[in-house]
Amino acid sequence: MDEQRFTESRDGSATGGVGKRLSRRTVLVGAAGVSVAALAGCLGGDDETPDPITIDGDQACDQCTMQIGQHPGPVGQTHYTDPEDIVDEDRPAQFCSSTCTYTHTFEQEDADHDPTAIYLTDYSSVDYDIGLDGDAEEISSHLEADAFGEANGLTLVVDSDVEGAMGPSMIGFGDADEAEQFQSEYGGELYEHEDVTPELVMSLMD
């Protein structure tokens, strides 16, 4: 049975009904070069940062195995020099949520596998919306390559009232002012990528 959904626009107007969603805004973002960074800091070397890929909606999350395209919220991907050592295939590791992205990356870092790039959904670069699924507010998911930004360039709104695939989420914005606006409206705490710890991620999964 289809669930009744509700979406809210930036100006507070709302529409109801099955499958109806109202876009919050569209942002055009220019391309910019960025340095390669690992989870704990910058990596050395002259290799260029690999580009993000479009995630297939049928792809299983490499951390929790949920089907990525079937869930709301930010998604992620991590690139490695030898991806076969990580996911047994020549492709980036792909995730249904920011929490799964960080959990997997911390685990790989502990095994001395440092990523060449970590990408999360950049909500400053997409036309996103907020919907109600039951009592839970959820943010839309975006799988296309140009929806991703390097994690070390995002400001994260952590544990707001808006959920993702795994419930409490970490929602990234390339524009720090937009992150502050989102926090003002939906709560949560602001974090930079380098301030994310395993303890913070685990606290969102309790």
C-alpha positions as CSV (number, residue, x, y, z in Angstrom):
1,M,0.0,0.0,0.0
2,D,1.3,3.4,-0.9
3,E,2.2,5.6,2.1
4,Q,0.9,9.1,2.4
5,R,3.8,11.6,2.1
6,F,4.1,15.3,2.8
7,T,6.7,17.7,1.5
8,E,7.6,21.2,2.7
9,S,9.0,24.0,0.6
10,R,11.6,26.5,1.7
11,D,9.0,29.2,2.3
12,G,7.0,26.8,4.5
13,S,4.2,26.0,2.0
14,A,3.4,22.3,1.8
15,T,1.8,19.7,-0.5
16,G,0.4,16.4,0.5
17,G,-0.4,13.2,-1.4
18,V,1.2,10.0,-2.5
19,G,4.5,10.6,-4.3
20,K,4.1,14.4,-4.5
21,R,7.3,16.3,-3.6
22,L,8.1,19.9,-3.8
23,S,11.7,21.0,-4.6
24,R,13.4,23.2,-2.0
25,R,15.8,24.9,-4.3
26,T,18.3,24.6,-7.1
27,V,21.9,25.6,-6.8
28,L,24.4,25.9,-9.6
29,V,27.9,25.0,-8.5
30,G,31.0,25.6,-10.5
31,A,33.7,22.9,-10.7
32,A,36.8,23.5,-8.6
33,G,40.0,21.6,-8.1
34,V,40.6,20.1,-4.7
35,S,43.5,18.3,-3.0
36,V,43.4,14.6,-2.3
37,A,42.5,13.9,1.4
38,A,42.3,10.8,3.5
39,L,39.9,10.5,6.5
40,A,42.5,11.8,8.9
41,G,44.2,14.3,6.7
42,C,45.8,15.0,3.3
43,L,47.6,12.3,1.4
44,G,50.9,12.9,-0.3
45,G,51.7,12.1,-4.0
46,D,51.1,13.6,-7.4
47,D,48.1,11.4,-8.4
48,E,44.9,13.2,-9.3
49,T,41.8,12.7,-7.2
50,P,39.5,10.2,-8.9
51,D,36.2,11.5,-10.0
52,P,33.0,10.3,-8.3
53,I,30.8,7.9,-10.1
54,T,27.0,7.6,-10.5
55,I,25.8,5.0,-8.1
56,D,23.4,2.4,-9.5
57,G,20.2,2.3,-7.4
58,D,20.4,-1.5,-7.3
59,Q,23.9,-1.4,-5.8
60,A,24.2,-2.9,-2.3
61,C,25.8,-0.9,0.4
62,D,29.3,-2.2,1.0
63,Q,28.9,-1.7,4.7
64,C,25.3,-2.9,5.6
65,T,24.3,-4.5,2.3
66,M,21.0,-2.5,2.0
67,Q,20.0,-1.5,-1.5
68,I,21.2,2.0,-1.9
69,G,18.5,3.3,-4.2
70,Q,15.7,2.2,-2.0
71,H,16.5,4.6,0.9
72,P,16.5,8.3,1.6
73,G,19.3,10.6,2.6
74,P,23.0,11.2,1.9
75,V,25.0,8.5,0.2
76,G,28.7,8.0,-0.1
77,Q,31.6,6.4,-2.0
78,T,35.2,5.9,-1.3
79,H,38.0,5.3,-3.8
80,Y,41.1,3.2,-3.2
81,T,44.3,2.5,-5.1
82,D,43.6,-1.2,-5.0
83,P,39.8,-1.5,-4.7
84,E,39.9,-5.3,-5.2
85,D,41.5,-5.5,-1.7
86,I,38.4,-3.6,-0.3
87,V,35.4,-4.7,-2.3
88,D,36.7,-7.6,-4.4
89,E,36.0,-5.6,-7.6
90,D,37.5,-2.8,-9.6
91,R,35.2,0.0,-8.4
92,P,34.8,2.4,-5.5
93,A,33.1,1.2,-2.3
94,Q,29.6,2.6,-2.2
95,F,27.3,3.3,0.7
96,C,23.6,3.9,1.5
97,S,24.4,6.6,4.1
98,S,27.0,8.9,5.4
99,T,27.2,6.8,8.6
100,C,27.9,3.7,6.7
101,T,30.5,5.6,4.7
102,Y,32.4,6.7,7.8
103,T,32.0,3.4,9.6
104,H,33.5,1.5,6.7
105,T,36.3,4.0,6.1
106,F,37.4,3.9,9.7
107,E,37.5,0.1,9.6
108,Q,39.6,0.2,6.5
109,E,41.9,2.8,7.9
110,D,42.5,0.6,10.9
111,A,43.5,-2.1,8.4
112,D,46.0,0.4,6.8
113,H,43.8,1.0,3.8
114,D,43.7,4.7,3.2
115,P,41.2,6.1,0.6
116,T,42.4,8.3,-2.2
117,A,39.0,10.1,-2.1
118,I,35.9,10.2,0.1
119,Y,32.7,11.5,-1.4
120,L,29.4,12.3,0.2
121,T,26.2,13.9,-1.2
122,D,26.7,17.6,-1.4
123,Y,23.3,19.1,-0.7
124,S,24.5,22.5,-1.9
125,S,24.8,21.0,-5.4
126,V,21.4,19.3,-5.7
127,D,17.8,20.2,-5.8
128,Y,16.7,18.4,-2.6
129,D,13.5,18.1,-0.8
130,I,12.3,17.1,2.7
131,G,9.5,14.6,3.0
132,L,7.5,13.0,5.8
133,D,7.4,9.2,6.0
134,G,5.1,8.6,8.9
135,D,6.4,10.8,11.7
136,A,10.0,11.0,10.4
137,E,11.3,13.8,8.3
138,E,13.6,12.5,5.5
139,I,15.9,14.2,3.0
140,S,15.9,13.1,-0.6
141,S,18.7,10.8,-1.9
142,H,20.8,11.7,-5.0
143,L,23.0,9.1,-6.7
144,E,24.3,11.0,-9.8
145,A,28.0,11.7,-10.0
146,D,27.7,15.5,-9.9
147,A,25.7,15.3,-6.7
148,F,28.9,14.3,-4.7
149,G,31.5,16.5,-3.1
150,E,34.7,15.6,-1.4
151,A,34.0,15.0,2.3
152,N,36.8,17.3,3.4
153,G,35.1,20.2,1.6
154,L,31.7,19.7,3.3
155,T,30.2,21.1,6.4
156,L,28.2,18.4,8.1
157,V,24.9,18.8,9.9
158,V,24.9,15.9,12.4
159,D,21.9,14.4,14.2
160,S,19.3,16.9,13.0
161,D,15.6,16.2,12.9
162,V,16.0,15.1,9.3
163,E,16.8,11.4,8.8
164,G,18.6,9.3,6.2
165,A,18.8,5.6,5.4
166,M,20.1,4.6,8.8
167,G,18.0,7.1,10.8
168,P,20.1,9.9,12.4
169,S,22.3,11.3,9.7
170,M,25.2,13.5,8.7
171,I,24.1,15.8,5.9
172,G,26.8,17.6,4.0
173,F,26.9,21.0,2.4
174,G,29.6,22.5,0.3
175,D,28.4,25.9,1.3
176,A,28.8,26.4,5.0
177,D,26.1,29.1,5.1
178,E,23.6,26.7,3.7
179,A,24.7,24.2,6.4
180,E,24.0,26.8,9.1
181,Q,20.6,27.6,7.5
182,F,19.7,23.9,7.6
183,Q,20.8,23.6,11.2
184,S,18.8,26.6,12.2
185,E,15.7,25.1,10.7
186,Y,16.2,21.4,11.6
187,G,18.6,21.4,14.5
188,G,21.7,19.2,14.9
189,E,25.4,20.1,15.3
190,L,27.9,21.4,12.7
191,Y,31.0,19.4,12.1
192,E,33.9,19.6,9.7
193,H,35.1,16.3,8.1
194,E,38.3,16.2,10.1
195,D,36.3,16.4,13.3
196,V,34.3,13.2,12.7
197,T,35.4,10.4,15.0
198,P,34.4,6.7,15.3
199,E,32.7,7.6,18.6
200,L,30.6,10.3,16.9
201,V,29.5,7.9,14.2
202,M,28.7,5.1,16.8
203,S,26.6,7.6,18.8
204,L,24.3,8.0,15.8
205,M,23.8,4.3,15.5
206,D,22.8,3.6,19.2
